[in-house]
């Protein structure tokens, strides 16, 4: 083999060795980082589990039930108030409607009486007009 080939082989072995070492170092570094990430993820998961357990604890469930009962009672009170107000408004409307109907009936009776008088007056005037008209013929 020529000297040049020997040099090339030597350079190639050195380069391959160096590249192999760098790859091994990168692989080891990646393994370390992956292990760190997995450990961190486990810690986060455990914290999350703890928070979920805390949220679902009997004490918190009782607090939520208590609040729900409070809000239910408030809703009942508001509904009762609204119902009472609605009944009162209905009674007021009923009273006003009765008054309005009474006033309307009175005005209608007056109108009917006035109309009757007008019709009687028109009847008399028509009779008088027709007598004069036919009396002159």
Backbone as a printed PyTorch tensor [residue, N CA C, xyz], in Angstrom:
tensor([[[   0.8170,   -1.1630,    0.0000],
         [   0.0000,    0.0000,    0.0000],
         [   0.8670,    1.2350,    0.0000]],

        [[   0.3460,    2.1720,   -0.6450],
         [   1.1530,    3.3790,   -0.7580],
         [   1.0130,    4.1960,    0.5170]],

        [[   1.9360,    5.0740,    0.6550],
         [   1.9870,    5.9470,    1.8300],
         [   0.7230,    6.8050,    1.8950]],

        [[   0.2670,    7.1990,    0.7820],
         [  -0.9210,    8.0590,    0.7230],
         [  -2.1450,    7.2910,    1.2020]],

        [[  -2.2660,    6.0280,    0.7920],
         [  -3.3930,    5.2110,    1.2290],
         [  -3.3220,    4.9760,    2.7360]],

        [[  -2.1200,    4.7640,    3.2410],
         [  -1.9570,    4.5670,    4.6720],
         [  -2.4020,    5.8200,    5.4320]],

        [[  -2.0470,    6.9770,    4.9140],
         [  -2.4460,    8.2360,    5.5510],
         [  -3.9660,    8.4070,    5.5150]],

        [[  -4.5490,    8.0580,    4.3520],
         [  -6.0040,    8.1640,    4.2250],
         [  -6.7010,    7.2290,    5.1980]],

        [[  -6.1860,    5.9850,    5.3090],
         [  -6.7780,    5.0360,    6.2370],
         [  -6.6370,    5.5410,    7.6670]],

        [[  -5.5270,    6.0910,    7.9720],
         [  -5.2940,    6.6140,    9.3260],
         [  -6.2250,    7.7720,    9.6230]],

        [[  -6.3400,    8.6730,    8.6530],
         [  -7.2480,    9.8150,    8.8270],
         [  -8.6980,    9.3510,    8.9500]],

        [[  -9.0400,    8.3480,    8.1500],
         [ -10.3940,    7.8150,    8.1760],
         [ -10.6870,    7.1640,    9.5250]],

        [[  -9.7270,    6.3720,   10.0420],
         [  -9.9110,    5.7320,   11.3410],
         [ -10.0290,    6.7840,   12.4380]],

        [[  -9.2340,    7.8210,   12.3650],
         [  -9.2680,    8.8820,   13.3680],
         [ -10.6090,    9.6050,   13.3130]],

        [[ -11.0360,    9.9260,   12.0940],
         [ -12.3100,   10.6350,   11.9170],
         [ -13.4690,    9.7580,   12.3720]],

        [[ -13.4330,    8.4740,   11.9880],
         [ -14.5020,    7.5670,   12.4040],
         [ -14.5100,    7.3980,   13.9110]],

        [[ -13.3650,    7.2910,   14.4910],
         [ -13.2760,    7.1600,   15.9500],
         [ -13.8120,    8.3960,   16.6360]],

        [[ -13.4340,    9.5560,   16.1290],
         [ -13.8930,   10.8160,   16.6990],
         [ -15.4100,   10.9490,   16.5560]],

        [[ -15.9170,   10.6170,   15.3770],
         [ -17.3610,   10.7020,   15.1240],
         [ -18.1070,    9.7130,   16.0010]],

        [[ -17.5490,    8.5190,   16.1570],
         [ -18.1600,    7.5000,   17.0060],
         [ -18.1920,    7.9730,   18.4520]],

        [[ -17.1220,    8.5730,   18.9100],
         [ -17.0810,    9.1010,   20.2840],
         [ -18.0990,   10.2220,   20.4730]],

        [[ -18.1870,   11.1080,   19.4910],
         [ -19.1590,   12.2110,   19.5710],
         [ -20.5880,   11.6650,   19.5910]],

        [[ -20.8550,   10.6430,   18.7670],
         [ -22.1820,   10.0330,   18.7290],
         [ -22.5100,    9.3990,   20.0720]],

        [[ -21.5090,    8.6950,   20.6680],
         [ -21.7250,    8.0810,   21.9710],
         [ -21.9950,    9.1360,   23.0320]],

        [[ -21.2450,   10.2430,   22.9930],
         [ -21.4390,   11.3230,   23.9540],
         [ -22.8280,   11.9480,   23.7830]],

        [[ -23.2210,   12.1530,   22.5140],
         [ -24.5420,   12.7340,   22.2310],
         [ -25.6400,   11.7980,   22.7120]],

        [[ -25.4570,   10.4950,   22.4870],
         [ -26.4280,    9.5100,   22.9270],
         [ -26.5250,    9.5070,   24.4530]],

        [[ -25.4200,    9.5640,   25.1280],
         [ -25.4200,    9.5880,   26.5910],
         [ -26.0830,   10.8570,   27.1110]],

        [[ -25.7630,   11.9670,   26.4740],
         [ -26.3630,   13.2410,   26.8720],
         [ -27.8740,   13.2070,   26.6570]],

        [[ -28.2960,   12.6290,   25.5330],
         [ -29.7320,   12.5170,   25.2300],
         [ -30.4170,   11.6230,   26.2530]],

        [[ -29.7670,   10.5120,   26.6250],
         [ -30.3270,    9.6220,   27.6380],
         [ -30.4900,   10.3510,   28.9670]],

        [[ -29.4880,   11.1290,   29.3490],
         [ -29.5420,   11.8750,   30.6010],
         [ -30.6890,   12.8900,   30.5750]],

        [[ -30.7820,   13.6190,   29.4690],
         [ -31.8440,   14.6330,   29.3390],
         [ -33.2150,   13.9650,   29.3530]],

        [[ -33.3150,   12.8140,   28.6790],
         [ -34.5830,   12.0850,   28.6540],
         [ -34.9510,   11.6220,   30.0500]],

        [[ -33.9850,   11.0970,   30.7860],
         [ -34.2470,   10.6680,   32.1580],
         [ -34.6780,   11.8390,   33.0400]],

        [[ -34.0220,   12.9840,   32.8710],
         [ -34.3970,   14.1800,   33.6260],
         [ -35.8330,   14.5920,   33.2950]],

        [[ -36.1480,   14.5580,   31.9930],
         [ -37.4930,   14.9300,   31.5470],
         [ -38.5340,   13.9740,   32.1430]],

        [[ -38.2310,   12.6780,   32.1050],
         [ -39.1610,   11.6830,   32.6490],
         [ -39.3650,   11.9170,   34.1420]],

        [[ -38.2900,   12.1990,   34.8640],
         [ -38.3980,   12.4580,   36.2990],
         [ -39.2410,   13.7080,   36.5650]],

        [[ -38.9750,   14.7660,   35.7780],
         [ -39.7710,   15.9910,   35.9330],
         [ -41.2390,   15.7260,   35.6300]],

        [[ -41.5040,   14.9530,   34.5740],
         [ -42.8810,   14.6300,   34.2030],
         [ -43.5580,   13.8360,   35.3200]],

        [[ -42.8170,   12.8990,   35.9430],
         [ -43.3710,   12.1270,   37.0560],
         [ -43.7320,   13.0550,   38.2150]],

        [[ -42.8530,   14.0160,   38.5120],
         [ -43.1180,   14.9610,   39.5990],
         [ -44.3760,   15.7910,   39.3100]],

        [[ -44.4800,   16.2680,   38.0790],
         [ -45.6520,   17.0710,   37.6900],
         [ -46.9140,   16.2180,   37.7950]],

        [[ -46.8310,   14.9720,   37.3260],
         [ -47.9820,   14.0700,   37.3820],
         [ -48.4020,   13.8220,   38.8280]],

        [[ -47.4500,   13.6020,   39.7080],
         [ -47.7570,   13.3650,   41.1200],
         [ -48.3990,   14.6040,   41.7470]],

        [[ -47.8850,   15.7980,   41.4070],
         [ -48.4800,   17.0360,   41.9040],
         [ -49.9250,   17.1650,   41.4250]],

        [[ -50.1350,   16.8570,   40.1440],
         [ -51.4820,   16.9550,   39.5680],
         [ -52.4250,   15.9660,   40.2600]],

        [[ -51.9440,   14.7500,   40.5040],
         [ -52.7600,   13.7590,   41.2060],
         [ -53.1450,   14.2720,   42.5880]],

        [[ -52.1770,   14.8760,   43.2640],
         [ -52.4460,   15.4200,   44.5920],
         [ -53.5090,   16.5110,   44.5470]],

        [[ -53.4070,   17.3880,   43.5630],
         [ -54.3900,   18.4770,   43.4280],
         [ -55.7790,   17.9190,   43.1340]],

        [[ -55.8560,   16.9200,   42.2500],
         [ -57.1430,   16.3140,   41.9250],
         [ -57.7420,   15.6630,   43.1640]],

        [[ -56.9150,   14.9320,   43.9150],
         [ -57.4100,   14.3070,   45.1470],
         [ -57.9160,   15.3650,   46.1160]],

        [[ -57.1640,   16.4710,   46.2040],
         [ -57.5690,   17.5530,   47.0970],
         [ -58.9060,   18.1370,   46.6630]],

        [[ -59.0650,   18.3500,   45.3580],
         [ -60.3150,   18.9080,   44.8490],
         [ -61.4890,   17.9620,   45.0680]],

        [[ -61.2180,   16.6820,   44.9820],
         [ -62.2770,   15.6920,   45.1300],
         [ -62.4250,   15.1930,   46.5630]],

        [[ -61.7770,   15.8560,   47.4790],
         [ -61.8540,   15.4150,   48.8770],
         [ -63.2760,   15.5900,   49.4010]],

        [[ -63.5950,   14.8320,   50.4170],
         [ -64.9260,   14.9050,   51.0200],
         [ -65.2330,   16.3060,   51.5270]],

        [[ -64.2140,   16.9650,   52.0700],
         [ -64.4120,   18.3150,   52.5980],
         [ -64.8420,   19.2790,   51.4900]],

        [[ -64.1560,   19.2290,   50.3610],
         [ -64.5150,   20.1150,   49.2520],
         [ -65.8760,   19.7610,   48.6680]],

        [[ -66.1790,   18.4770,   48.6030],
         [ -67.4940,   18.0700,   48.0960],
         [ -68.5850,   18.6000,   49.0250]],

        [[ -68.3530,   18.5390,   50.3230],
         [ -69.3220,   19.0700,   51.2820],
         [ -69.4720,   20.5840,   51.1280]],

        [[ -68.3490,   21.2650,   50.8760],
         [ -68.4130,   22.7170,   50.6510],
         [ -69.2810,   23.0270,   49.4330]],

        [[ -69.0830,   22.2620,   48.3660],
         [ -69.8620,   22.4810,   47.1400],
         [ -71.3400,   22.2010,   47.4030]],

        [[ -71.6300,   21.1170,   48.1350],
         [ -73.0250,   20.8050,   48.4670],
         [ -73.6470,   21.9270,   49.2850]],

        [[ -72.8870,   22.4350,   50.2570],
         [ -73.3860,   23.5170,   51.1170],
         [ -73.7000,   24.7620,   50.2750]],

        [[ -72.7900,   25.1040,   49.3840],
         [ -73.0130,   26.2700,   48.5140],
         [ -74.2350,   26.0490,   47.6290]],

        [[ -74.3740,   24.8370,   47.1010],
         [ -75.5290,   24.5280,   46.2530],
         [ -76.8270,   24.6830,   47.0470]],

        [[ -76.8260,   24.2350,   48.3040],
         [ -78.0080,   24.3920,   49.1410],
         [ -78.3000,   25.8670,   49.4100]],

        [[ -77.2530,   26.6510,   49.6600],
         [ -77.4380,   28.0940,   49.8770],
         [ -78.0680,   28.7450,   48.6550]],

        [[ -77.5040,   28.4420,   47.4870],
         [ -78.0310,   29.0410,   46.2580],
         [ -79.4530,   28.5600,   45.9700]],

        [[ -79.7420,   27.3300,   46.3030],
         [ -81.0880,   26.8030,   46.1180],
         [ -82.0710,   27.5530,   47.0120]],

        [[ -81.6760,   27.8040,   48.2480],
         [ -82.5390,   28.5360,   49.1780],
         [ -82.7690,   29.9700,   48.6940]],

        [[ -81.7090,   30.5980,   48.2120],
         [ -81.8310,   31.9640,   47.6710],
         [ -82.7780,   31.9570,   46.4810]],

        [[ -82.6420,   30.9660,   45.6150],
         [ -83.5170,   30.8670,   44.4360],
         [ -84.9700,   30.6880,   44.8570]],

        [[ -85.2010,   29.8780,   45.8940],
         [ -86.5730,   29.6890,   46.3900],
         [ -87.1420,   31.0080,   46.9000]],

        [[ -86.3190,   31.7560,   47.6600],
         [ -86.7760,   33.0310,   48.1990],
         [ -87.1150,   34.0080,   47.0780]],

        [[ -86.2440,   34.0680,   46.0900],
         [ -86.4730,   34.9880,   44.9690],
         [ -87.7280,   34.5800,   44.1980]],

        [[ -87.9290,   33.2770,   44.0420],
         [ -89.1190,   32.7920,   43.3340],
         [ -90.3720,   33.1560,   44.1120]],

        [[ -90.3150,   33.0010,   45.4330],
         [ -91.4670,   33.3630,   46.2590],
         [ -91.7520,   34.8590,   46.1550]],

        [[ -90.7100,   35.6740,   46.2270],
         [ -90.8830,   37.1240,   46.0840],
         [ -91.4910,   37.4600,   44.7290]],

        [[ -90.9760,   36.8370,   43.6940],
         [ -91.4830,   37.1000,   42.3510],
         [ -92.9550,   36.6940,   42.2480]],

        [[ -93.2850,   35.5360,   42.8160],
         [ -94.6690,   35.0610,   42.7750],
         [ -95.5870,   36.0190,   43.5200]],

        [[ -95.1460,   36.4720,   44.6930],
         [ -95.9530,   37.4270,   45.4620],
         [ -96.1530,   38.7160,   44.6830]],

        [[ -95.0870,   39.2190,   44.0780],
         [ -95.1980,   40.4360,   43.2640],
         [ -96.1400,   40.2230,   42.0870]],

        [[ -96.0390,   39.0540,   41.4580],
         [ -96.9050,   38.7580,   40.3130],
         [ -98.3680,   38.7020,   40.7440]],

        [[ -98.6390,   38.0840,   41.9090],
         [-100.0200,   38.0220,   42.4100],
         [-100.5510,   39.4210,   42.6930]],

        [[ -99.7130,   40.2430,   43.3280],
         [-100.1210,   41.6070,   43.6450],
         [-100.4090,   42.4000,   42.3730]],

        [[ -99.5380,   42.2540,   41.3980],
         [ -99.7390,   42.9430,   40.1170],
         [-101.0120,   42.4560,   39.4390]],

        [[-101.2700,   41.1530,   39.5070],
         [-102.4840,   40.5880,   38.9160],
         [-103.7230,   41.1780,   39.5800]],

        [[-103.6870,   41.2640,   40.9280],
         [-104.8300,   41.8290,   41.6530],
         [-105.0450,   43.2950,   41.2720]],

        [[-103.9520,   44.0520,   41.1530],
         [-104.0530,   45.4560,   40.7360],
         [-104.6610,   45.5540,   39.3380]],

        [[-104.1820,   44.7050,   38.4400],
         [-104.7180,   44.7200,   37.0770],
         [-106.1940,   44.3490,   37.0590]],

        [[-106.5590,   43.3690,   37.8720],
         [-107.9550,   42.9400,   37.9330],
         [-108.8410,   44.0900,   38.4270]],

        [[-108.3610,   44.7890,   39.4670],
         [-109.1170,   45.9180,   40.0150],
         [-109.2560,   47.0440,   38.9900]],

        [[-108.1390,   47.3640,   38.3480],
         [-108.1740,   48.4340,   37.3320],
         [-109.0720,   48.0460,   36.1650]],

        [[-109.0250,   46.7720,   35.7870],
         [-109.8680,   46.3020,   34.6830],
         [-111.3400,   46.4240,   35.0440]],

        [[-111.6840,   46.0940,   36.2990],
         [-113.0770,   46.2130,   36.7510],
         [-113.5190,   47.6670,   36.7120]],

        [[-112.6450,   48.5610,   37.2070],
         [-112.9650,   49.9900,   37.1750],
         [-113.1620,   50.4660,   35.7370]],

        [[-112.2490,   50.0510,   34.8680],
         [-112.3240,   50.4460,   33.4620],
         [-113.5990,   49.9070,   32.8180]],

        [[-113.9340,   48.6630,   33.1180],
         [-115.1490,   48.0690,   32.5600],
         [-116.3840,   48.8140,   33.0670]],

        [[-116.3810,   49.1820,   34.3640],
         [-117.5050,   49.9430,   34.9280],
         [-117.6420,   51.2970,   34.2500]],

        [[-116.5000,   51.9990,   34.0870],
         [-116.5270,   53.3030,   33.4110],
         [-117.0040,   53.1510,   31.9670]],

        [[-116.5270,   52.1140,   31.2950],
         [-116.9180,   51.8930,   29.9030],
         [-118.4110,   51.5970,   29.8070]],

        [[-118.9290,   50.8040,   30.7350],
         [-120.3590,   50.4780,   30.7230],
         [-121.1920,   51.7370,   30.9390]],

        [[-120.7320,   52.5920,   31.8710],
         [-121.4480,   53.8440,   32.1270],
         [-121.4510,   54.7380,   30.8980]],

        [[-120.2960,   54.8660,   30.2660],
         [-120.2000,   55.6990,   29.0620],
         [-121.0160,   55.0940,   27.9240]],

        [[-121.0270,   53.7930,   27.8320],
         [-121.7940,   53.1160,   26.7940],
         [-123.2860,   53.3520,   27.0060]],

        [[-123.7270,   53.2880,   28.2700],
         [-125.1450,   53.5510,   28.5760],
         [-125.4870,   54.9940,   28.2140]],

        [[-124.6180,   55.9440,   28.5660],
         [-124.8500,   57.3560,   28.2070],
         [-124.8850,   57.5330,   26.6970]],

        [[-123.9650,   56.8340,   26.0170],
         [-123.9190,   56.9280,   24.5620],
         [-125.2100,   56.3650,   23.9540]],

        [[-125.6710,   55.2540,   24.4710],
         [-126.8990,   54.6380,   23.9470],
         [-128.0890,   55.5600,   24.1810]],

        [[-128.1460,   56.1990,   25.3590],
         [-129.2420,   57.1290,   25.6530],
         [-129.1850,   58.3330,   24.7320]],

        [[-127.9740,   58.8700,   24.5280],
         [-127.8190,   60.0120,   23.6130],
         [-128.2000,   59.6140,   22.2010]],

        [[-127.8150,   58.4180,   21.7920],
         [-128.1430,   57.9560,   20.4390],
         [-129.6530,   57.7990,   20.2820]],

        [[-130.3170,   57.3030,   21.3450],
         [-131.7750,   57.1320,   21.2970],
         [-132.4550,   58.4840,   21.1480]],

        [[-131.9580,   59.4760,   21.9160],
         [-132.5240,   60.8320,   21.8290],
         [-132.3050,   61.4120,   20.4370]],

        [[-131.1150,   61.2030,   19.8860],
         [-130.8120,   61.7070,   18.5460],
         [-131.7100,   61.0540,   17.5080]],

        [[-131.9200,   59.7530,   17.6320],
         [-132.7860,   59.0440,   16.6900],
         [-134.2340,   59.5400,   16.7980]],

        [[-134.6810,   59.7930,   18.0220],
         [-136.0410,   60.3270,   18.2140],
         [-136.1420,   61.7000,   17.5750]],

        [[-135.1520,   62.5230,   17.7870],
         [-135.1280,   63.8700,   17.2110],
         [-135.1030,   63.8040,   15.6920]],

        [[-134.2760,   62.8870,   15.1300],
         [-134.1920,   62.7350,   13.6690],
         [-135.5380,   62.2360,   13.1310]],

        [[-136.1680,   61.3310,   13.8800],
         [-137.4730,   60.7950,   13.4550],
         [-138.5080,   61.9080,   13.3640]],

        [[-138.5430,   62.7640,   14.3840],
         [-139.5100,   63.8790,   14.4070],
         [-139.2400,   64.8590,   13.2710]],

        [[-137.9780,   65.1790,   13.0680],
         [-137.6270,   66.1240,   12.0120],
         [-137.9370,   65.5400,   10.6400]],

        [[-137.6750,   64.2420,   10.4700],
         [-137.9750,   63.5970,    9.1860],
         [-139.4710,   63.5830,    8.9500]],

        [[-140.2350,   63.2660,    9.9950],
         [-141.6930,   63.2420,    9.8670],
         [-142.2110,   64.6130,    9.4590]],

        [[-141.6840,   65.6400,   10.1310],
         [-142.0960,   67.0100,    9.8400],
         [-141.7050,   67.3860,    8.4210]],

        [[-140.5120,   67.0150,    8.0130],
         [-140.0360,   67.3280,    6.6690],
         [-140.8910,   66.6190,    5.6250]],

        [[-141.1690,   65.3530,    5.8320],
         [-141.9560,   64.5830,    4.8650],
         [-143.3950,   65.1100,    4.7960]],

        [[-143.9530,   65.5510,    5.9200],
         [-145.3370,   66.1120,    5.9140],
         [-145.3560,   67.3970,    5.1170]],

        [[-144.3710,   68.2410,    5.3080],
         [-144.3120,   69.4890,    4.5500],
         [-144.1080,   69.2190,    3.0760]],

        [[-143.2380,   68.2160,    2.7930],
         [-142.9310,   67.8880,    1.4070],
         [-144.1560,   67.3100,    0.7100]],

        [[-144.7850,   66.3710,    1.3200],
         [-145.9460,   65.7420,    0.6770],
         [-147.1970,   66.5830,    0.8440]],

        [[-147.2430,   67.4150,    1.8440],
         [-148.3960,   68.2970,    2.0440],
         [-148.4630,   69.3510,    0.9570]],

        [[-147.3940,   69.7530,    0.3840],
         [-147.3720,   70.7870,   -0.6410],
         [-147.6300,   70.2000,   -1.9940]],

        [[-147.5610,   68.9640,   -2.1990],
         [-147.7810,   68.3420,   -3.4950],
         [-149.1500,   68.3930,   -3.9040]]])
